[in-house]
């Protein structure tokens, strides 16, 4: 098993290329504040997308997208609210996407959950 931090960085690199190929404009990677970190902030059409990247190198720990549970969604919503406030973007339409990566194969889940 690889180092989790290395695996996470590698997954984010894969996700960025994957998203850019689909027309996303990457605004920030690893935006952080005291409350936590958002993996990727991007624009896709009219939406400001907050993107969580989950990478698995085996099925031992379960499917990657299963890791975005209720607690993770709640925390991402809070982080998104802080990001929007910090950047005066409260009126911009928001979407939460997940890029789940198994090995090197990314899978995009658009609008994975609602903003709360």
MDAnalysis code that builds the backbone (N, CA, C; Angstrom):
import MDAnalysis as mda
import numpy as np

u = mda.Universe.empty(348, n_residues=116, atom_resindex=np.repeat(np.arange(116), 3), trajectory=True)
u.add_TopologyAttr("name", ["N", "CA", "C"] * 116)
u.add_TopologyAttr("resid", np.arange(1, 117))
u.add_TopologyAttr("resname", ["UNK", "UNK", "UNK", "UNK", "UNK", "UNK", "UNK", "UNK", "UNK", "UNK", "UNK", "UNK", "UNK", "UNK", "UNK", "UNK", "UNK", "UNK", "UNK", "UNK", "UNK", "UNK", "UNK", "UNK", "UNK", "UNK", "UNK", "UNK", "UNK", "UNK", "UNK", "UNK", "UNK", "UNK", "UNK", "UNK", "UNK", "UNK", "UNK", "UNK", "UNK", "UNK", "UNK", "UNK", "UNK", "UNK", "UNK", "UNK", "UNK", "UNK", "UNK", "UNK", "UNK", "UNK", "UNK", "UNK", "UNK", "UNK", "UNK", "UNK", "UNK", "UNK", "UNK", "UNK", "UNK", "UNK", "UNK", "UNK", "UNK", "UNK", "UNK", "UNK", "UNK", "UNK", "UNK", "UNK", "UNK", "UNK", "UNK", "UNK", "UNK", "UNK", "UNK", "UNK", "UNK", "UNK", "UNK", "UNK", "UNK", "UNK", "UNK", "UNK", "UNK", "UNK", "UNK", "UNK", "UNK", "UNK", "UNK", "UNK", "UNK", "UNK", "UNK", "UNK", "UNK", "UNK", "UNK", "UNK", "UNK", "UNK", "UNK", "UNK", "UNK", "UNK", "UNK", "UNK"])
u.atoms.positions = np.array([
    [0.852, -1.187, 0.000],
    [0.000, 0.000, 0.000],
    [0.890, 1.241, 0.000],
    [0.516, 2.194, -0.812],
    [1.288, 3.439, -0.921],
    [0.972, 4.392, 0.211],
    [1.863, 5.366, 0.386],
    [1.675, 6.424, 1.362],
    [0.374, 7.164, 1.047],
    [-0.529, 7.311, 2.028],
    [-1.821, 7.968, 1.768],
    [-1.701, 9.395, 1.227],
    [-0.733, 10.174, 1.721],
    [-0.564, 11.542, 1.224],
    [-0.127, 11.531, -0.242],
    [0.782, 10.638, -0.582],
    [1.220, 10.518, -1.969],
    [0.045, 10.097, -2.855],
    [-0.712, 9.126, -2.388],
    [-1.869, 8.646, -3.146],
    [-2.876, 9.775, -3.348],
    [-3.104, 10.580, -2.307],
    [-4.040, 11.704, -2.412],
    [-3.578, 12.754, -3.415],
    [-2.300, 13.103, -3.364],
    [-1.755, 14.089, -4.330],
    [-1.840, 13.550, -5.754],
    [-1.502, 12.290, -5.911],
    [-1.566, 11.676, -7.241],
    [-3.011, 11.681, -7.754],
    [-3.953, 11.362, -6.878],
    [-5.367, 11.382, -7.253],
    [-5.828, 12.773, -7.645],
    [-5.398, 13.784, -6.909],
    [-5.780, 15.158, -7.251],
    [-5.193, 15.577, -8.591],
    [-3.973, 15.166, -8.882],
    [-3.371, 15.472, -10.188],
    [-4.183, 14.829, -11.317],
    [-4.580, 13.584, -11.117],
    [-5.405, 12.887, -12.112],
    [-6.737, 13.617, -12.268],
    [-7.345, 13.985, -11.142],
    [-8.654, 14.659, -11.169],
    [-8.583, 15.987, -11.907],
    [-7.527, 16.766, -11.683],
    [-7.403, 18.066, -12.349],
    [-7.363, 17.888, -13.862],
    [-6.531, 16.990, -14.357],
    [-6.468, 16.745, -15.802],
    [-7.799, 16.259, -16.354],
    [-8.437, 15.371, -15.619],
    [-9.730, 14.810, -16.005],
    [-10.795, 15.911, -16.098],
    [-10.829, 16.781, -15.097],
    [-11.814, 17.864, -15.075],
    [-11.541, 18.889, -16.169],
    [-10.288, 19.254, -16.363],
    [-9.946, 20.219, -17.410],
    [-10.338, 19.688, -18.787],
    [-10.174, 18.411, -19.018],
    [-10.559, 17.807, -20.298],
    [-12.069, 17.873, -20.514],
    [-12.819, 18.040, -19.437],
    [-14.282, 18.143, -19.523],
    [-14.767, 19.576, -19.439],
    [-13.850, 20.543, -19.538],
    [-14.242, 21.947, -19.596],
    [-14.258, 22.686, -18.278],
    [-13.868, 22.055, -17.209],
    [-13.790, 22.754, -15.930],
    [-12.587, 23.685, -15.949],
    [-12.766, 24.858, -15.348],
    [-11.650, 25.794, -15.187],
    [-11.247, 25.751, -13.714],
    [-10.073, 25.240, -13.452],
    [-9.602, 25.081, -12.073],
    [-9.206, 26.452, -11.529],
    [-9.815, 26.829, -10.411],
    [-9.525, 28.108, -9.771],
    [-8.516, 27.950, -8.639],
    [-8.686, 26.903, -7.851],
    [-7.780, 26.679, -6.732],
    [-7.705, 25.195, -6.410],
    [-6.534, 24.812, -5.920],
    [-6.344, 23.457, -5.389],
    [-5.980, 23.594, -3.920],
    [-6.528, 22.711, -3.136],
    [-6.207, 22.654, -1.705],
    [-6.421, 23.982, -0.984],
    [-7.579, 24.604, -1.241],
    [-7.925, 25.821, -0.506],
    [-8.181, 25.418, 0.943],
    [-7.556, 26.130, 1.860],
    [-7.744, 25.762, 3.250],
    [-7.925, 26.981, 4.142],
    [-8.580, 26.698, 5.245],
    [-8.770, 27.662, 6.319],
    [-8.736, 26.855, 7.614],
    [-9.008, 27.496, 8.719],
    [-8.972, 26.773, 10.000],
    [-9.928, 25.590, 10.045],
    [-11.040, 25.693, 9.352],
    [-12.073, 24.653, 9.417],
    [-11.750, 23.429, 8.562],
    [-10.778, 23.535, 7.666],
    [-10.444, 22.387, 6.834],
    [-9.976, 22.786, 5.450],
    [-10.128, 21.863, 4.512],
    [-9.602, 22.052, 3.163],
    [-10.584, 21.567, 2.109],
    [-10.635, 22.307, 1.015],
    [-11.400, 21.889, -0.162],
    [-10.374, 21.465, -1.201],
    [-10.531, 20.251, -1.736],
    [-9.536, 19.724, -2.676],
    [-9.402, 20.587, -3.923],
    [-10.530, 20.861, -4.586],
    [-10.500, 21.635, -5.834],
    [-11.698, 22.579, -5.870],
    [-11.441, 23.820, -6.260],
    [-12.507, 24.785, -6.536],
    [-12.393, 25.097, -8.028],
    [-13.515, 24.977, -8.739],
    [-13.472, 25.152, -10.195],
    [-14.766, 25.785, -10.687],
    [-14.699, 26.270, -11.913],
    [-15.890, 26.773, -12.620],
    [-16.249, 25.778, -13.703],
    [-17.542, 25.500, -13.812],
    [-18.041, 24.667, -14.901],
    [-19.374, 25.270, -15.298],
    [-19.389, 25.904, -16.470],
    [-20.586, 26.621, -16.871],
    [-20.881, 27.730, -15.883],
    [-22.124, 27.833, -15.449],
    [-22.513, 28.885, -14.509],
    [-22.195, 28.535, -13.054],
    [-21.722, 27.325, -12.803],
    [-21.523, 26.849, -11.443],
    [-20.106, 27.047, -10.915],
    [-20.055, 27.378, -9.645],
    [-18.818, 27.303, -8.893],
    [-18.861, 25.927, -8.228],
    [-17.896, 25.097, -8.544],
    [-17.907, 23.710, -8.085],
    [-16.868, 23.491, -6.994],
    [-17.325, 22.886, -5.930],
    [-16.445, 22.453, -4.858],
    [-16.294, 20.948, -5.047],
    [-15.070, 20.522, -5.268],
    [-14.845, 19.147, -5.699],
    [-14.011, 18.400, -4.681],
    [-14.567, 17.297, -4.228],
    [-13.868, 16.396, -3.316],
    [-13.286, 15.262, -4.150],
    [-12.022, 14.962, -3.929],
    [-11.353, 13.876, -4.653],
    [-11.096, 12.743, -3.673],
    [-11.535, 11.552, -4.037],
    [-11.299, 10.360, -3.219],
    [-10.601, 9.334, -4.086],
    [-9.463, 8.853, -3.594],
    [-8.636, 7.928, -4.361],
    [-8.453, 6.637, -3.579],
    [-8.596, 5.523, -4.271],
    [-8.351, 4.208, -3.687],
    [-7.423, 3.440, -4.614],
    [-6.452, 2.747, -4.030],
    [-5.587, 1.915, -4.860],
    [-5.999, 0.442, -4.799],
    [-7.014, 0.156, -3.955],
    [-7.582, -1.191, -3.921],
    [-8.998, -1.088, -3.353],
    [-9.747, -2.162, -3.476],
    [-11.123, -2.186, -2.966],
    [-11.177, -2.542, -1.483],
    [-10.018, -2.769, -0.867],
    [-9.961, -3.155, 0.540],
    [-10.674, -2.179, 1.457],
    [-10.538, -0.900, 1.184],
    [-11.136, 0.133, 2.041],
    [-12.502, 0.573, 1.542],
    [-13.053, -0.102, 0.564],
    [-14.353, 0.258, 0.020],
    [-14.225, 1.129, -1.221],
    [-15.360, 1.429, -1.794],
    [-15.420, 2.245, -2.995],
    [-15.123, 3.696, -2.627],
    [-14.365, 4.379, -3.458],
    [-13.910, 5.739, -3.154],
    [-15.057, 6.681, -2.808],
    [-16.120, 6.672, -3.607],
    [-17.197, 7.641, -3.376],
    [-17.944, 7.409, -2.061],
    [-17.856, 6.204, -1.505],
    [-18.499, 5.930, -0.220],
    [-17.862, 6.719, 0.916],
    [-16.657, 7.213, 0.719],
    [-15.947, 7.967, 1.753],
    [-16.524, 9.369, 1.951],
    [-17.377, 9.821, 1.047],
    [-18.005, 11.144, 1.195],
    [-19.337, 10.929, 1.919],
    [-19.225, 10.720, 3.220],
    [-20.385, 10.425, 4.051],
    [-21.051, 11.709, 4.550],
    [-22.048, 11.549, 5.394],
    [-22.811, 12.697, 5.893],
    [-21.910, 13.731, 6.562],
    [-20.997, 13.270, 7.433],
    [-20.103, 14.206, 8.128],
    [-19.230, 14.972, 7.143],
    [-18.715, 14.277, 6.139],
    [-17.855, 14.917, 5.137],
    [-18.672, 15.938, 4.336],
    [-19.896, 15.593, 3.954],
    [-20.753, 16.521, 3.211],
    [-21.059, 17.761, 4.037],
    [-21.335, 17.566, 5.313],
    [-21.631, 18.701, 6.192],
    [-20.412, 19.622, 6.300],
    [-19.233, 19.032, 6.466],
    [-18.009, 19.828, 6.574],
    [-17.711, 20.569, 5.281],
    [-17.916, 19.908, 4.135],
    [-17.684, 20.561, 2.845],
    [-18.659, 21.718, 2.630],
    [-19.894, 21.549, 3.068],
    [-20.871, 22.645, 2.969],
    [-20.423, 23.850, 3.791],
    [-19.909, 23.593, 4.997],
    [-19.421, 24.679, 5.846],
    [-18.222, 25.369, 5.199],
    [-17.296, 24.572, 4.679],
    [-16.128, 25.141, 4.014],
    [-16.527, 25.965, 2.796],
    [-17.487, 25.467, 2.032],
    [-17.957, 26.202, 0.855],
    [-18.553, 27.544, 1.273],
    [-19.314, 27.542, 2.342],
    [-19.902, 28.784, 2.843],
    [-18.808, 29.790, 3.218],
    [-17.761, 29.306, 3.865],
    [-16.635, 30.183, 4.230],
    [-15.925, 30.697, 2.976],
    [-15.733, 29.826, 2.008],
    [-15.078, 30.233, 0.752],
    [-15.908, 31.309, 0.050],
    [-17.211, 31.083, -0.058],
    [-18.089, 32.043, -0.729],
    [-18.055, 33.396, -0.028],
    [-18.087, 33.373, 1.288],
    [-18.044, 34.610, 2.061],
    [-16.699, 35.328, 1.881],
    [-15.607, 34.577, 1.958],
    [-14.268, 35.159, 1.811],
    [-14.050, 35.795, 0.440],
    [-14.732, 35.275, -0.572],
    [-14.534, 35.751, -1.944],
    [-15.718, 36.564, -2.486],
    [-16.640, 36.972, -1.593],
    [-17.830, 37.745, -1.987],
    [-18.571, 37.098, -3.153],
    [-18.844, 35.812, -3.024],
    [-19.508, 35.058, -4.090],
    [-20.816, 34.416, -3.611],
    [-21.445, 35.014, -2.613],
    [-22.640, 34.415, -2.020],
    [-23.776, 34.180, -3.014],
    [-23.822, 34.927, -4.102],
    [-24.926, 34.821, -5.063],
    [-24.637, 33.874, -6.224],
    [-23.481, 33.268, -6.249],
    [-23.089, 32.392, -7.354],
    [-23.707, 30.999, -7.145],
    [-24.257, 30.396, -8.217],
    [-24.772, 29.031, -8.079],
    [-23.628, 28.055, -7.756],
    [-23.900, 27.178, -6.798],
    [-22.883, 26.272, -6.272],
    [-23.270, 24.824, -6.557],
    [-22.238, 24.017, -6.774],
    [-22.465, 22.583, -6.961],
    [-21.326, 21.828, -6.274],
    [-21.664, 20.680, -5.715],
    [-20.667, 19.808, -5.108],
    [-20.491, 18.583, -5.993],
    [-19.272, 18.393, -6.460],
    [-18.947, 17.243, -7.295],
    [-17.932, 16.380, -6.559],
    [-17.907, 15.118, -6.918],
    [-16.927, 14.183, -6.371],
    [-16.226, 13.514, -7.535],
    [-14.912, 13.448, -7.458],
    [-14.150, 12.640, -8.406],
    [-13.627, 11.455, -7.609],
    [-14.134, 10.283, -7.952],
    [-13.722, 9.043, -7.304],
    [-12.728, 8.351, -8.231],
    [-11.586, 8.008, -7.684],
    [-10.537, 7.398, -8.503],
    [-10.202, 6.028, -7.936],
    [-10.352, 5.027, -8.783],
    [-9.952, 3.663, -8.435],
    [-8.750, 3.330, -9.281],
    [-7.612, 3.159, -8.645],
    [-6.369, 2.973, -9.394],
    [-6.020, 4.291, -10.069],
    [-6.140, 4.319, -11.400],
    [-5.918, 5.564, -12.146],
    [-7.159, 5.952, -12.947],
    [-8.292, 5.296, -12.691],
    [-9.522, 5.554, -13.447],
    [-10.449, 6.476, -12.685],
    [-10.588, 7.717, -13.160],
    [-11.478, 8.668, -12.478],
    [-12.937, 8.495, -12.917],
    [-13.818, 8.773, -11.978],
    [-15.258, 8.752, -12.225],
    [-15.836, 10.019, -11.599],
    [-16.544, 10.819, -12.408],
    [-17.101, 12.082, -11.951],
    [-18.558, 11.896, -11.533],
    [-18.859, 12.393, -10.343],
    [-20.239, 12.428, -9.862],
    [-20.587, 13.906, -9.715],
    [-21.308, 14.442, -10.692],
    [-21.725, 15.840, -10.616],
    [-22.916, 15.960, -9.681],
    [-22.965, 17.091, -8.988],
    [-24.068, 17.362, -8.068],
    [-24.253, 16.184, -7.093],
    [-23.147, 15.753, -6.505],
    [-23.136, 14.576, -5.627],
    [-24.014, 14.756, -4.398],
    [-24.159, 15.987, -3.935],
    [-25.042, 16.280, -2.807],
    [-25.409, 17.747, -2.845],
    [-26.432, 18.093, -2.082],
    [-26.958, 19.457, -2.079],
    [-26.255, 20.326, -1.050],
    [-26.194, 21.599, -1.362],
    [-25.620, 22.606, -0.473],
    [-26.560, 22.809, 0.695],
    [-26.034, 22.713, 1.896],
    [-26.910, 22.904, 3.068],
    [-26.340, 23.932, 4.012],
])
